[in-house]
């Protein structure tokens, strides 16, 4: 979900996300992920055949929202987000893609803003937006209530973190990205704990969907595999990702790893992601679906 929230943990650190500031990175990430999203939507289309309304709950800049409009030419798509600047990007993209006549936006915080929908959704897509809600059980229940009878909720949560580089990159200690994973997981746990009304929950998504009153749960993972040698576009995205890492999470790394990240971001360094030949993108995205009973 894209909105601007600021939380503080007991150490005084901030788990702040300025989604509008992150817009270029969010857009680049989604655009690079389009081959994976196309697979996921093709999988959804086998059971969600002719949806009238598709809601993208936590749409960000609308890359996937527009892909839904293109994949389901008979559907109206509503991009829902807490960040109006991101929704402006979504609307502009819909115009560029030629789907603006079937595309709308709704600004506000999930899940309450969904009450403003004119009619229930036949497909509600929530991609990594639920985990920004303090009470994820209540969020899932609210999502389910906004479905039409027989409508499908598709939840993208979990999967595997990105890998951009080999385990041993020839500088610093091997295993840099595994250590980065640990820092990001710790930050994520703080972010969850700092959310208003945060409730800890076991992330068994099919069980949670069932507890929300939905049926026929399915789960499938989709691979994003952009092998080396990387295109300039991929390199730019990897550099932007490492820049955000340095700006947000670097204090969790030791001095040697911080120095390695600095070298990876130095365009003049042959070992940087701008120049090295072994940069790639590899990740897995997991989608869980369930249906509101008729």
TIMAR-93073 format. One line per 10 residues: number of its first residue (from 1); their letters; for each residue x, y, z of N, C-alpha, C. Coordinates in Angstrom, 1 decimal, m for minus. Example, Ala and Ser with C-alpha at 12.3 -4.5 7.8 and 13.67 -1.06 7.14 Angstrom:
<pts>
1	AS	13.2,m5.7,7.8,12.3,m4.5,7.8,13.2,m3.3,7.8  12.8,m2.2,7.1,13.7,m1.1,7.1,12.9,0.0,7.9;
</pts>
This chain:
<pts>
1	XXXXXXXXXX	0.8,m1.2,0.0,0.0,0.0,0.0,0.9,1.2,0.0  0.5,2.2,m0.7,1.3,3.4,m0.8,0.6,4.6,0.0  1.2,4.9,1.1,0.8,6.1,1.9,2.0,6.5,2.7  1.9,7.6,3.3,3.1,8.1,4.0,2.8,7.9,5.5  3.5,7.0,6.1,3.3,6.8,7.6,4.7,6.9,8.3  4.7,7.4,9.5,5.9,7.5,10.3,5.6,6.8,11.7  6.4,5.9,12.0,6.3,5.1,13.3,7.7,5.2,14.0  7.7,5.1,15.3,8.9,5.2,16.0,8.9,4.0,16.9  10.1,3.3,17.0,10.2,2.2,17.9,10.9,2.7,19.2  11.1,1.8,20.1,11.6,2.2,21.4,13.1,2.7,21.4;
11	XXXXXXXXXX	13.8,2.4,20.3,15.2,2.9,20.2,15.2,4.2,19.6  14.1,4.8,19.2,14.0,6.1,18.6,14.3,6.1,17.1  14.5,4.9,16.5,14.6,4.8,15.1,13.3,5.0,14.4  13.3,5.4,13.2,12.1,5.6,12.5,11.8,4.5,11.4  10.6,4.1,11.3,10.2,3.2,10.2,9.3,3.9,9.3  9.8,5.0,8.8,9.1,6.0,8.0,9.2,5.6,6.5  8.1,5.6,5.8,8.1,5.4,4.3,7.4,6.6,3.7  8.1,7.3,2.9,7.5,8.4,2.1,7.2,7.8,0.7  6.0,7.3,0.5,5.7,6.6,m0.8,5.8,7.5,m2.0  5.4,8.7,m1.9,5.5,9.6,m3.1,7.0,9.8,m3.5;
21	XXXXXXXXXX	7.9,9.9,m2.5,9.3,10.0,m2.8,9.8,8.7,m3.5  9.2,7.6,m3.1,9.7,6.3,m3.6,9.1,6.0,m5.0  8.2,6.9,m5.5,7.5,6.6,m6.7,8.3,6.1,m7.9  9.5,6.7,m8.2,10.3,6.2,m9.3,10.8,4.8,m9.1  11.2,4.5,m7.9,11.7,3.1,m7.6,10.5,2.1,m7.7  9.3,2.5,m7.1,8.2,1.6,m7.2,7.8,1.3,m8.6  7.8,2.4,m9.4,7.4,2.2,m10.8,8.4,1.3,m11.6  9.7,1.6,m11.3,10.8,0.8,m12.0,10.6,m0.7,m11.6  10.4,m0.9,m10.3,10.3,m2.3,m9.8,9.1,m3.0,m10.4  8.0,m2.3,m10.5,6.8,m3.0,m11.1,7.0,m3.2,m12.6;
31	XXXXXXXXXX	7.6,m2.3,m13.3,7.8,m2.4,m14.7,8.8,m3.6,m15.0  9.8,m3.7,m14.2,10.7,m4.8,m14.4,10.0,m6.1,m14.1  9.1,m6.1,m13.2,8.3,m7.3,m12.8,7.2,m7.7,m13.7  7.0,m6.9,m14.8,5.8,m7.2,m15.6,5.8,m8.6,m16.2  6.9,m9.2,m16.6,6.8,m10.6,m17.0,6.2,m11.5,m15.9  6.6,m11.3,m14.7,6.0,m12.1,m13.6,4.6,m11.8,m13.4  4.2,m10.5,m13.4,2.8,m10.1,m13.2,1.9,m10.7,m14.3  2.5,m10.7,m15.5,1.7,m11.2,m16.6,1.4,m12.7,m16.4  2.3,m13.5,m15.9,2.1,m14.9,m15.5,1.0,m15.0,m14.4  1.1,m14.1,m13.4,0.2,m14.2,m12.3,m1.3,m13.9,m12.8;
41	XXXXXXXXXX	m1.4,m12.8,m13.7,m2.7,m12.5,m14.2,m3.3,m13.5,m15.1  m2.4,m14.2,m15.9,m2.9,m15.3,m16.7,m3.4,m16.4,m15.9  m2.8,m16.7,m14.7,m3.2,m17.7,m13.8,m4.6,m17.3,m13.2  m4.7,m16.0,m12.8,m6.0,m15.5,m12.3,m7.1,m15.6,m13.3  m6.8,m15.3,m14.5,m7.8,m15.2,m15.6,m8.4,m16.6,m15.9  m7.8,m17.7,m15.5,m8.3,m19.0,m15.7,m9.6,m19.2,m14.9  m9.7,m18.6,m13.7,m10.9,m18.7,m12.9,m11.7,m17.5,m12.8  m11.1,m16.3,m12.9,m11.8,m15.0,m12.9,m12.0,m14.7,m14.4  m13.1,m15.1,m15.0,m13.2,m15.1,m16.4,m13.6,m13.7,m17.0  m14.7,m13.2,m16.5,m15.2,m11.9,m17.0,m15.6,m10.9,m15.9;
51	XXXXXXXXXX	m14.6,m10.4,m15.1,m14.9,m9.5,m14.0,m15.4,m8.2,m14.5  m16.4,m7.7,m13.8,m16.9,m6.4,m14.1,m16.1,m5.3,m13.5  m15.8,m5.5,m12.2,m15.0,m4.5,m11.5,m13.8,m5.2,m10.9  m12.6,m4.6,m11.1,m11.4,m5.0,m10.5,m10.8,m3.9,m9.6  m10.5,m4.2,m8.4,m10.0,m3.2,m7.5,m8.5,m3.6,m7.1  m7.6,m2.6,m7.3,m6.2,m2.8,m7.0,m6.0,m2.0,m5.7  m6.0,m2.8,m4.5,m6.0,m2.2,m3.2,m4.6,m2.0,m2.8  m4.1,m0.7,m2.9,m2.7,m0.4,m2.6,m2.0,m0.4,m3.9  m2.5,0.3,m4.9,m2.0,0.3,m6.3,m0.7,0.9,m6.5  m0.2,1.8,m5.7,1.0,2.6,m6.0,0.8,3.3,m7.3;
61	XXXXXXXXXX	1.8,3.4,m8.1,1.8,4.2,m9.4,1.0,3.5,m10.5  0.3,2.4,m10.2,m0.7,1.9,m11.2,m0.1,1.0,m12.3  1.1,0.6,m12.2,1.6,m0.3,m13.3,0.8,m1.6,m13.4  0.5,m2.2,m12.3,m0.2,m3.5,m12.3,m1.7,m3.2,m12.6  m2.2,m2.1,m12.1,m3.6,m1.7,m12.3,m3.9,m1.6,m13.8  m3.0,m1.0,m14.5,m3.1,m0.8,m16.0,m3.0,m2.2,m16.7  m2.1,m3.1,m16.1,m2.0,m4.4,m16.7,m3.3,m5.2,m16.5  m4.0,m5.0,m15.4,m5.3,m5.6,m15.2,m6.3,m5.1,m16.3  m6.3,m3.8,m16.6,m7.2,m3.2,m17.6,m6.9,m3.8,m18.9  m5.6,m4.1,m19.2,m5.3,m4.6,m20.5,m5.6,m6.1,m20.6;
71	XXXXXXXXXX	m5.4,m6.8,m19.5,m5.7,m8.3,m19.5,m7.1,m8.6,m19.5  m8.0,m7.8,m18.9,m9.4,m8.0,m18.8,m10.1,m6.8,m19.5  m10.2,m6.8,m20.8,m10.7,m5.7,m21.6,m12.2,m5.3,m21.3  m12.9,m6.2,m20.6,m14.3,m5.9,m20.3,m14.5,m5.3,m18.9  m13.4,m5.2,m18.2,m13.5,m4.8,m16.8,m13.3,m3.3,m16.6  m13.9,m2.7,m15.6,m13.5,m1.4,m15.1,m12.5,m1.7,m13.9  m11.4,m0.9,m13.9,m10.4,m1.0,m12.9,m10.3,0.2,m12.0  m10.3,0.0,m10.7,m10.2,1.2,m9.8,m8.9,1.0,m9.0  m8.0,1.9,m9.1,m6.7,1.9,m8.3,m7.0,2.7,m7.0  m6.7,2.0,m5.9,m7.0,2.6,m4.6,m5.6,2.7,m3.9;
81	XXXXXXXXXX	m5.4,3.9,m3.3,m4.1,4.2,m2.6,m4.3,5.3,m1.7  m3.4,5.4,m0.7,m3.4,6.5,0.2,m2.6,7.7,m0.3  m1.8,7.5,m1.4,m1.0,8.6,m1.9,m1.5,9.2,m3.2  m2.0,10.4,m3.1,m2.6,11.0,m4.3,m1.5,11.2,m5.4  m0.3,11.6,m5.1,0.7,11.7,m6.1,0.9,10.4,m6.9  0.8,9.2,m6.2,1.0,8.0,m6.9,m0.3,7.7,m7.7  m1.4,8.1,m7.3,m2.6,7.9,m8.1,m2.6,8.8,m9.3  m2.0,10.0,m9.2,m1.9,10.8,m10.4,m1.0,10.1,m11.4  0.1,9.4,m11.0,0.9,8.7,m11.9,0.1,7.5,m12.5  m0.8,6.9,m11.7,m1.6,5.8,m12.2,m2.5,6.3,m13.3;
91	XXXXXXXXXX	m3.2,7.4,m13.1,m4.1,8.0,m14.1,m3.4,8.3,m15.4  m2.2,9.0,m15.2,m1.4,9.3,m16.4,m1.0,8.1,m17.2  m0.7,7.0,m16.5,m0.3,5.8,m17.1,m1.5,5.2,m17.9  m2.6,5.2,m17.2,m3.8,4.7,m17.9,m4.1,5.4,m19.2  m3.9,6.7,m19.2,m4.1,7.5,m20.4,m3.1,7.1,m21.5  m1.8,6.9,m21.1,m0.8,6.5,m22.1,m1.1,5.1,m22.6  m1.6,4.3,m21.8,m1.9,2.9,m22.2,m3.2,2.7,m22.9  m4.0,3.8,m23.0,m5.2,3.7,m23.8,m6.4,3.1,m23.0  m6.3,3.0,m21.7,m7.4,2.4,m20.9,m8.1,3.3,m20.0  m7.9,4.6,m20.2,m8.4,5.6,m19.2,m9.9,5.6,m19.2;
101	XXXXXXXXXX	m10.6,5.2,m20.2,m12.1,5.2,m20.2,m12.6,4.1,m19.3  m11.8,3.1,m18.9,m12.2,2.1,m17.9,m11.4,2.1,m16.6  m10.9,3.2,m16.4,m9.9,3.3,m15.2,m10.3,4.5,m14.3  m10.3,4.2,m13.0,m10.6,5.2,m12.0,m9.7,5.1,m10.9  m9.7,6.1,m10.0,m8.8,6.1,m8.8,m9.6,6.4,m7.6  m9.2,6.0,m6.4,m9.8,6.3,m5.2,m8.8,6.5,m4.1  m8.7,7.7,m3.6,m7.7,8.0,m2.6,m8.2,7.9,m1.2  m7.4,7.2,m0.3,m7.7,7.1,1.1,m7.1,5.9,1.7  m7.2,5.7,3.0,m6.5,4.7,3.7,m7.2,3.4,3.7  m6.5,2.3,3.4,m7.1,1.0,3.5,m7.3,0.6,5.0;
111	XXXXXXXXXX	m8.3,m0.2,5.3,m9.3,m0.7,4.3,m10.6,0.1,4.2  m10.7,1.2,5.1,m11.9,1.9,5.2,m12.3,2.6,3.9  m11.3,3.0,3.1,m11.7,3.7,1.9,m12.5,2.9,0.9  m12.3,1.5,1.1,m13.1,0.6,0.2,m14.6,0.8,0.3  m15.1,1.3,1.4,m16.5,1.5,1.6,m17.0,2.5,0.6  m16.1,3.3,0.0,m16.6,4.3,m1.0,m16.7,3.8,m2.4  m16.4,2.5,m2.6,m16.6,1.9,m3.9,m18.1,1.9,m4.2  m18.5,2.1,m5.5,m19.9,2.2,m5.9,m20.6,0.8,m5.8  m19.8,m0.2,m6.1,m20.4,m1.6,m6.1,m19.3,m2.6,m5.8  m19.7,m3.8,m5.4,m18.7,m4.7,m5.0,m17.7,m5.2,m6.1;
121	XXXXXXXXXX	m16.6,m5.6,m5.7,m15.5,m6.0,m6.7,m15.7,m7.5,m7.1  m15.5,m7.8,m8.3,m15.4,m9.2,m8.8,m14.0,m9.8,m8.5  m13.0,m8.9,m8.5,m11.6,m9.3,m8.2,m11.0,m8.1,m7.5  m10.5,m8.5,m6.3,m9.7,m7.5,m5.5,m8.3,m8.0,m5.3  m7.4,m7.2,m5.8,m5.9,m7.5,m5.8,m5.3,m6.7,m4.8  m4.5,m7.3,m3.9,m3.8,m6.6,m2.8,m2.4,m7.1,m2.8  m1.5,m6.3,m3.4,m0.1,m6.7,m3.6,0.8,m6.0,m2.5  1.2,m6.8,m1.5,2.0,m6.3,m0.4,1.5,m5.0,0.2  0.2,m4.9,0.3,m0.5,m3.8,0.9,m1.0,m4.2,2.3  m1.4,m5.4,2.4,m2.0,m5.9,3.7,m1.1,m5.7,4.9;
131	XXXXXXXXXX	0.2,m6.0,4.6,1.2,m6.0,5.7,1.5,m4.5,6.2  0.9,m3.5,5.6,1.0,m2.2,6.1,m0.2,m1.8,7.0  m1.1,m2.8,7.2,m2.3,m2.6,8.1,m1.9,m3.2,9.5  m2.2,m2.5,10.6,m1.9,m3.1,11.9,m2.6,m4.4,12.1  m3.9,m4.5,11.9,m4.6,m5.7,12.1,m4.9,m6.3,10.7  m4.1,m7.3,10.4,m4.2,m7.9,9.1,m5.4,m8.8,9.0  m5.9,m9.4,10.1,m7.1,m10.2,10.1,m8.3,m9.3,9.7  m8.4,m8.2,10.4,m9.5,m7.2,10.1,m9.4,m6.7,8.7  m8.2,m6.5,8.2,m8.0,m6.0,6.9,m8.5,m7.1,5.9  m8.2,m8.3,6.1,m8.7,m9.4,5.2,m10.2,m9.5,5.2;
141	XXXXXXXXXX	m10.8,m9.4,6.4,m12.2,m9.4,6.5,m12.9,m8.3,5.7  m12.3,m7.1,5.9,m12.8,m5.9,5.1,m12.6,m6.1,3.6  m11.5,m6.6,3.2,m11.4,m6.9,1.8,m12.4,m7.9,1.3  m12.7,m8.9,2.1,m13.7,m9.9,1.7,m15.1,m9.4,1.6  m15.4,m8.4,2.5,m16.7,m7.8,2.5,m17.0,m6.9,1.3  m15.9,m6.5,0.6,m16.0,m5.6,m0.5,m16.1,m6.5,m1.8  m16.1,m7.8,m1.7,m16.3,m8.7,m2.9,m17.7,m8.9,m3.2  m18.0,m9.1,m4.4,m19.3,m9.6,m4.8,m19.4,m11.0,m4.5  m20.6,m11.6,m4.3,m20.7,m13.1,m4.1,m20.0,m13.8,m5.3  m19.2,m14.7,m5.0,m18.4,m15.4,m6.1,m17.2,m14.6,m6.5;
151	XXXXXXXXXX	m16.9,m13.5,m5.9,m15.8,m12.7,m6.2,m14.5,m13.2,m5.6  m13.4,m12.9,m6.2,m12.1,m13.4,m5.8,m11.2,m12.3,m5.1  m10.6,m12.7,m4.0,m9.5,m11.9,m3.4,m8.2,m12.5,m3.8  m7.3,m11.7,m4.4,m5.9,m12.2,m4.7,m4.9,m11.4,m3.9  m4.2,m12.1,m3.1,m3.3,m11.5,m2.1,m1.9,m11.9,m2.5  m1.0,m10.8,m2.8,0.4,m11.1,m3.0,1.1,m10.7,m1.7  1.6,m11.8,m1.0,2.4,m11.6,0.2,3.4,m12.8,0.3  4.5,m12.5,0.9,5.5,m13.5,1.0,6.4,m13.6,m0.2  6.7,m14.9,m0.6,7.7,m15.0,m1.7,9.1,m15.0,m1.1  10.0,m14.7,m2.0,11.4,m14.6,m1.7,12.0,m13.3,m2.0;
161	XXXXXXXXXX	13.0,m12.8,m1.2,13.6,m11.5,m1.5,14.4,m11.5,m2.8  14.6,m10.3,m3.3,15.4,m10.1,m4.5,16.8,m10.6,m4.3  17.4,m11.1,m5.3,18.9,m11.3,m5.4,19.4,m10.6,m6.7  20.4,m9.8,m6.5,21.0,m9.0,m7.5,22.4,m9.4,m7.9  23.1,m10.1,m7.0,24.5,m10.4,m7.1,24.8,m11.8,m6.6  25.9,m12.4,m7.1,26.3,m13.7,m6.6,26.7,m13.6,m5.1  26.8,m14.8,m4.5,27.2,m14.8,m3.0,28.5,m14.2,m2.8  29.5,m14.5,m3.7,30.8,m14.0,m3.5,31.1,m13.0,m4.7  31.1,m11.7,m4.4,31.2,m10.7,m5.5,32.7,m10.2,m5.6  33.6,m10.8,m4.9,35.0,m10.4,m5.1,35.5,m9.3,m4.3;
171	XXXXXXXXXX	34.6,m8.6,m3.6,34.9,m7.5,m2.7,34.2,m7.8,m1.4  34.7,m7.4,m0.3,34.1,m7.6,1.0,33.9,m9.1,1.3  33.1,m9.3,2.4,32.9,m10.7,2.8,31.8,m11.3,1.9  31.9,m12.6,1.5,30.8,m13.2,0.8,29.5,m13.2,1.6  28.4,m13.3,0.9,27.1,m13.4,1.6,26.5,m12.0,2.0  26.9,m11.0,1.3,26.3,m9.6,1.6,24.8,m9.6,1.6  24.2,m10.1,0.5,22.8,m10.0,0.4,22.0,m10.8,1.5  22.6,m11.9,1.9,22.0,m12.6,3.0,22.0,m11.8,4.3  23.1,m11.1,4.5,23.1,m10.2,5.7,22.2,m9.0,5.6  22.0,m8.5,4.4,21.1,m7.4,4.1,19.6,m7.9,4.4;
181	XXXXXXXXXX	19.3,m9.2,4.1,18.0,m9.8,4.3,17.7,m9.7,5.8  18.7,m10.0,6.7,18.5,m10.0,8.1,18.1,m8.6,8.6  18.9,m7.6,8.1,18.6,m6.2,8.5,17.2,m5.8,8.1  16.8,m6.2,6.8,15.5,m5.8,6.3,14.4,m6.5,7.1  14.6,m7.8,7.5,13.6,m8.5,8.2,13.4,m7.8,9.6  14.5,m7.4,10.2,14.4,m6.8,11.5,13.7,m5.4,11.4  14.0,m4.7,10.3,13.3,m3.4,10.1,11.8,m3.7,9.9  11.5,m4.7,9.1,10.1,m5.0,8.8,9.3,m5.4,10.1  10.0,m6.1,11.0,9.3,m6.5,12.2,9.0,m5.2,13.1  10.0,m4.3,13.1,9.8,m3.0,13.8,8.6,m2.2,13.1;
191	XXXXXXXXXX	8.6,m2.2,11.8,7.6,m1.5,11.1,6.2,m2.0,11.4  6.1,m3.4,11.4,4.8,m4.0,11.8,4.4,m3.7,13.2  5.4,m3.7,14.2,5.1,m3.5,15.6,4.7,m2.0,15.8  5.2,m1.1,15.0,4.9,0.3,15.2,3.6,0.8,14.6  3.0,m0.1,13.8,1.7,0.3,13.1,0.6,0.5,14.2  m0.3,1.5,14.0,m1.4,1.6,14.9,m2.2,0.3,15.0  m2.6,0.0,16.2,m3.4,m1.2,16.5,m2.7,m2.5,15.9  m1.4,m2.6,16.0,m0.7,m3.7,15.4,m1.0,m5.0,16.2  m1.3,m6.0,15.5,m1.6,m7.3,16.0,m0.7,m8.4,15.4  0.0,m9.1,16.2,0.9,m10.2,15.7,0.0,m11.3,15.1;
201	XXXXXXXXXX	0.4,m11.9,14.0,m0.4,m13.0,13.4,0.6,m13.9,12.8  0.2,m15.2,12.8,1.0,m16.2,12.1,0.6,m16.1,10.6  1.6,m15.9,9.8,1.4,m15.6,8.4,1.1,m16.8,7.5  0.0,m17.6,8.0,m0.5,m18.7,7.2,m1.6,m18.1,6.4  m1.3,m17.6,5.2,m2.3,m16.8,4.4,m3.5,m17.6,4.0  m3.4,m18.9,3.6,m4.6,m19.6,3.3,m5.6,m19.8,4.5  m5.0,m20.0,5.7,m5.8,m20.1,6.9,m6.4,m18.8,7.3  m5.7,m17.7,7.1,m6.3,m16.4,7.4,m7.4,m16.1,6.4  m7.2,m16.4,5.1,m8.3,m16.2,4.2,m9.5,m17.0,4.5  m9.3,m18.2,5.0,m10.5,m19.1,5.4,m11.1,m18.5,6.6;
211	XXXXXXXXXX	m10.3,m18.0,7.6,m10.9,m17.4,8.8,m11.7,m16.1,8.5  m11.4,m15.5,7.3,m12.1,m14.3,6.9,m13.4,m14.7,6.2  m13.8,m15.9,6.2,m15.0,m16.4,5.6,m15.0,m16.7,4.1  m13.7,m16.8,3.5,m13.6,m17.0,2.1,m13.3,m18.5,1.9  m13.5,m19.0,0.7,m13.3,m20.4,0.4,m12.4,m20.6,m0.8  m12.1,m21.9,m1.0,m11.4,m22.4,m2.2,m10.0,m21.7,m2.4  m9.3,m21.7,m1.3,m7.9,m21.1,m1.3,m7.0,m21.8,m2.3  m6.2,m21.0,m3.0,m5.2,m21.5,m3.9,m3.9,m20.7,m3.7  m2.8,m21.3,m3.9,m1.5,m20.5,m3.8,m0.6,m20.9,m4.9  0.1,m19.9,m5.5,1.1,m20.2,m6.5,2.1,m19.1,m6.5;
221	XXXXXXXXXX	3.4,m19.5,m6.7,4.5,m18.6,m6.8,5.0,m18.4,m8.2  5.4,m17.2,m8.5,5.8,m16.8,m9.8,7.2,m16.2,m9.8  8.1,m16.6,m10.7,9.5,m16.3,m10.7,9.8,m15.1,m11.6  10.5,m14.1,m11.1,11.1,m13.0,m11.9,12.6,m13.3,m12.1  12.9,m13.6,m13.3,14.3,m14.1,m13.6,14.8,m13.2,m14.8  15.7,m12.2,m14.4,16.3,m11.3,m15.4,17.8,m11.6,m15.3  18.3,m12.6,m16.1,19.7,m13.0,m15.9,20.8,m12.0,m16.4  22.0,m12.2,m15.9,23.1,m11.4,m16.4,23.4,m11.8,m17.9  23.9,m11.0,m18.7,24.3,m9.6,m18.4,23.1,m8.6,m18.3  23.1,m7.7,m17.4,21.9,m6.9,m17.2,21.9,m5.7,m18.2;
231	XXXXXXXXXX	20.6,m5.4,m18.5,20.4,m4.2,m19.3,20.7,m2.9,m18.5  20.8,m1.8,m19.2,21.0,m0.5,m18.5,19.9,m0.2,m17.5  18.7,m0.6,m18.0,17.5,m0.4,m17.2,17.5,m1.2,m15.9  18.0,m2.5,m16.0,18.1,m3.3,m14.8,19.2,m2.8,m13.9  20.3,m2.3,m14.4,21.4,m1.8,m13.6,20.9,m0.5,m12.9  20.1,0.3,m13.5,19.6,1.5,m12.9,18.7,1.1,m11.7  17.9,0.1,m11.9,17.0,m0.3,m10.8,17.8,m0.9,m9.7  18.8,m1.7,m10.0,19.6,m2.3,m8.9,20.3,m1.2,m8.1  20.9,m0.2,m8.9,21.6,0.9,m8.2,20.6,1.7,m7.3  19.4,1.9,m7.8,18.4,2.6,m7.0,18.0,1.8,m5.8;
241	XXXXXXXXXX	17.9,0.5,m5.9,17.6,m0.3,m4.8,18.7,m0.3,m3.7  19.9,m0.4,m4.2,21.0,m0.3,m3.2,21.2,1.1,m2.6  20.8,2.1,m3.4,20.9,3.5,m2.8,19.9,3.6,m1.7  18.6,3.1,m1.9,17.7,3.1,m0.8,18.1,2.3,0.4  18.7,1.1,0.1,19.3,0.3,1.2,20.3,1.1,2.0  21.2,1.7,1.3,22.2,2.5,2.0,21.6,3.6,2.9  20.6,4.3,2.3,20.0,5.4,3.0,19.1,5.0,4.2  18.5,3.8,4.1,17.5,3.3,5.0,18.0,2.3,6.1  18.8,1.4,5.6,19.2,0.2,6.4,20.7,0.1,6.8  21.5,1.1,6.3,22.9,0.9,6.4,23.4,0.8,7.8;
251	XXXXXXXXXX	22.7,1.4,8.8,23.2,1.4,10.2,23.1,0.0,10.7  22.3,m0.9,10.1,22.2,m2.2,10.6,23.4,m3.1,10.1  24.2,m2.6,9.2,25.3,m3.4,8.6,26.6,m3.0,9.3  27.6,m3.9,9.3,28.9,m3.5,9.9,29.6,m2.6,8.9  30.8,m2.1,9.4,31.6,m1.1,8.6,32.0,m1.7,7.3  32.4,m3.0,7.3,32.9,m3.6,6.1,31.8,m3.7,5.1  30.6,m4.1,5.5,29.5,m4.2,4.5,29.1,m2.9,4.0  29.1,m1.9,4.9,28.8,m0.5,4.4,29.8,m0.1,3.4  31.0,m0.4,3.6,32.0,0.0,2.6,31.8,m0.7,1.3  31.4,m2.0,1.4,31.1,m2.8,0.2,30.0,m2.1,m0.6;
261	XXXXXXXXXX	28.9,m1.8,0.1,27.7,m1.1,m0.5,28.2,0.2,m1.2  29.0,1.0,m0.6,29.5,2.2,m1.2,30.3,1.9,m2.5  31.1,0.9,m2.5,31.8,0.5,m3.7,30.8,0.1,m4.8  29.8,m0.7,m4.4,28.8,m1.1,m5.4,28.0,0.0,m6.0  28.0,1.2,m5.3,27.3,2.3,m5.8,28.2,3.4,m6.5  29.5,3.1,m6.5,30.4,4.1,m7.1,30.5,3.9,m8.6  30.0,4.7,m9.4,30.0,4.5,m10.9,31.4,4.4,m11.4  32.4,4.9,m10.7,33.8,4.8,m11.2,34.5,3.6,m10.8  33.9,2.8,m10.0,34.5,1.5,m9.5,34.1,0.4,m10.4  35.1,m0.3,m10.9,34.8,m1.5,m11.8,34.0,m2.5,m11.1;
271	XXXXXXXXXX	34.0,m2.6,m9.8,33.2,m3.6,m9.0,31.8,m3.1,m8.8  31.4,m1.9,m9.2,30.1,m1.4,m8.9,29.0,m2.0,m9.8  27.8,m1.9,m9.3,26.6,m2.5,m10.1,26.5,m1.8,m11.4  27.0,m0.6,m11.6,27.0,0.1,m12.8,27.8,m0.5,m13.9  28.9,m1.3,m13.5,29.8,m1.8,m14.4,30.1,m3.3,m14.4  29.8,m3.9,m13.3,30.2,m5.3,m13.2,29.3,m6.2,m14.1  29.8,m7.3,m14.6,29.1,m8.1,m15.6,28.1,m9.1,m15.0  28.1,m9.3,m13.7,27.3,m10.4,m13.1,26.0,m9.9,m12.4  25.6,m8.7,m12.7,24.3,m8.2,m12.1,23.1,m8.9,m12.7  22.2,m9.3,m11.9,21.0,m9.9,m12.4,19.8,m9.5,m11.4;
281	XXXXXXXXXX	18.6,m10.0,m11.7,17.5,m9.9,m10.8,16.8,m11.2,m10.8  16.6,m11.7,m9.5,16.0,m13.0,m9.3,15.1,m12.9,m8.1  13.8,m13.2,m8.2,12.9,m13.2,m7.0,11.7,m14.0,m7.3  11.0,m14.4,m6.2,9.8,m15.1,m6.3,8.7,m14.4,m5.6  7.5,m14.3,m6.2,6.4,m13.6,m5.7,5.3,m14.7,m5.5  4.6,m14.7,m4.3,3.6,m15.7,m4.0,2.2,m15.0,m3.9  1.3,m15.6,m4.7,m0.1,m15.1,m4.7,m1.0,m16.1,m4.1  m1.9,m15.7,m3.2,m2.9,m16.5,m2.6,m4.3,m16.0,m3.0  m5.1,m16.9,m3.4,m6.5,m16.5,m3.7,m7.5,m17.2,m2.9  m8.7,m16.6,m2.8,m9.9,m17.2,m2.2,m11.1,m16.5,m2.7;
291	XXXX	m12.3,m17.2,m2.5,m13.5,m16.7,m3.2,m14.6,m16.4,m2.1  m15.3,m15.4,m2.3,m16.4,m15.1,m1.4,m17.6,m16.1,m1.7  m18.1,m16.8,m0.8,m19.2,m17.7,m1.1,m20.4,m17.0,m1.7  m21.1,m17.7,m2.6,m22.3,m17.2,m3.3,m23.4,m17.2,m2.3;
</pts>
